[in-house]
Amino acid sequence: MNKRMIAIAGSLLLLAACSHEAPDYDDADDDTTMEETMDDQDDQDDMMHDDAAAVDMMMHSDARIIGIDATDWAFTPDAISAKKGEEVVLRITGVSGVHGLAIPELGVNVKVPLGETVDVMLPTDTVGTFGAICSVPCGKGHKDMHVMVTITE
């Protein structure tokens, strides 16, 4: 019985030590609103995401960068090529509309918001020609958005 009580007490202490207390927004000495606190958290989350992407791209700093513009309703250029094993970063910029770039056979699928640039590594371990498409329904010309990706020996 005593061992059981000690185990329960220890568990409760562990749970209490690991719990997170909600911030007190009613503190009269603090002028920070809940919205400001949430905005700060969003900014921190964005910075962490940006830092992770920057670290990933730093690991591939010698990679060749291929720029692609996503507009309503075309990718420019509409054909790209790389050599097998070559490190290639696709740098896709949302010039107009919200789009995505998917290369299903290579496992690539990224969303490209308007006015933003997204970097994605192009897998180059398989030789062949692969079709890339817009993966975000974007309007009447959506079906016309294609890029041919060719990986050669």
C-alpha positions in Angstrom: 0.0 0.0 0.0 2.8 2.5 0.9 4.6 1.7 -2.3 1.5 2.4 -4.3 1.0 5.8 -2.5 4.6 6.8 -3.1 4.2 5.9 -6.8 1.0 7.9 -7.1 2.6 10.9 -5.3 5.6 10.7 -7.5 3.5 10.6 -10.6 1.5 13.7 -9.5 4.7 15.6 -8.8 6.0 14.7 -12.2 2.8 15.8 -13.9 2.8 19.1 -12.0 6.4 19.8 -12.9 5.8 19.1 -16.6 2.5 21.0 -16.9 2.3 24.4 -18.6 0.5 27.2 -16.9 -1.6 29.5 -19.2 -0.3 33.1 -19.3 -2.3 35.5 -17.1 -3.5 38.2 -19.4 -5.3 40.1 -16.6 -2.0 41.3 -15.0 -2.4 45.0 -14.5 1.3 45.7 -14.8 1.5 44.1 -18.3 0.1 46.0 -21.3 0.5 43.0 -23.7 -2.7 41.8 -25.2 -3.5 38.2 -26.0 -3.4 39.1 -29.7 0.1 40.6 -29.4 1.3 37.5 -27.6 -0.2 35.3 -30.3 1.4 37.4 -33.0 4.7 37.1 -31.2 4.3 33.3 -31.2 3.5 33.3 -34.9 6.6 35.4 -35.6 8.7 33.0 -33.6 7.2 30.0 -35.5 7.9 31.7 -38.8 11.5 32.4 -37.8 12.0 28.8 -36.8 10.6 27.6 -40.1 12.7 30.1 -42.0 15.8 29.1 -40.0 15.2 25.4 -40.7 14.8 26.1 -44.4 18.0 28.2 -44.4 19.9 25.4 -42.7 18.7 22.9 -45.2 19.7 25.1 -48.1 23.1 25.8 -46.5 23.7 22.1 -46.6 23.3 22.3 -50.4 25.1 25.6 -50.9 26.9 24.3 -53.9 23.6 23.2 -55.6 22.6 24.7 -58.9 19.6 26.9 -58.6 16.9 26.8 -61.2 14.4 29.7 -61.0 10.8 29.1 -61.9 8.1 31.8 -62.0 4.5 30.6 -61.3 1.9 32.9 -62.9 -1.7 32.7 -64.0 -1.5 30.2 -65.9 2.0 29.1 -66.7 5.4 28.1 -65.3 8.4 29.8 -66.8 10.5 28.1 -67.9 8.3 25.2 -69.0 11.2 22.7 -69.3 14.2 22.1 -67.1 17.0 19.5 -67.1 19.6 18.2 -64.7 22.2 15.4 -64.6 21.7 12.3 -62.5 23.1 12.9 -59.0 23.4 16.7 -59.5 22.3 18.8 -56.6 19.6 21.1 -57.9 17.3 23.6 -56.0 14.1 24.7 -57.7 13.5 28.3 -56.6 9.8 28.9 -57.4 8.3 32.4 -57.2 4.6 33.1 -57.0 4.3 36.0 -59.4 0.5 35.9 -59.7 -2.1 33.8 -58.1 -1.5 31.0 -55.6 0.0 27.8 -57.1 1.7 24.6 -56.3 4.4 22.6 -58.0 4.1 18.9 -58.0 6.3 16.3 -59.6 4.4 13.2 -58.4 7.0 10.6 -59.8 9.8 12.4 -57.8 7.8 13.0 -54.6 7.8 16.8 -54.9 4.8 18.9 -54.0 5.1 22.4 -52.7 2.6 25.3 -52.3 3.7 28.6 -53.7 1.9 31.6 -52.2 1.5 34.8 -54.1 4.6 37.1 -53.7 6.7 34.4 -52.0 9.6 32.3 -53.1 9.9 28.6 -52.2 13.0 26.5 -52.5 12.8 22.7 -52.9 15.5 20.2 -53.7 14.9 18.4 -57.0 15.5 14.6 -56.6 17.9 13.7 -59.4 18.6 10.0 -58.6 16.2 8.7 -61.4 16.9 9.2 -65.1 13.9 10.1 -67.2 11.4 12.7 -68.2 8.8 13.7 -65.6 5.8 15.9 -65.8 5.3 18.7 -63.2 1.9 20.3 -62.7 0.3 23.0 -60.7 -1.1 21.2 -57.6 -3.4 24.0 -56.4 -6.6 24.6 -58.3 -6.0 28.2 -59.5 -8.7 28.9 -62.1 -9.5 28.4 -65.8 -6.0 27.9 -67.0 -5.0 25.5 -64.2 -4.8 22.5 -66.5 -2.4 24.3 -68.8 0.3 24.7 -66.1 3.1 22.1 -66.9 6.8 21.8 -66.6 8.8 19.0 -68.2 11.7 17.9 -66.0 14.4 15.8 -67.6 17.1 14.0 -65.6 19.9 12.7 -67.9 23.0 10.4 -67.3 
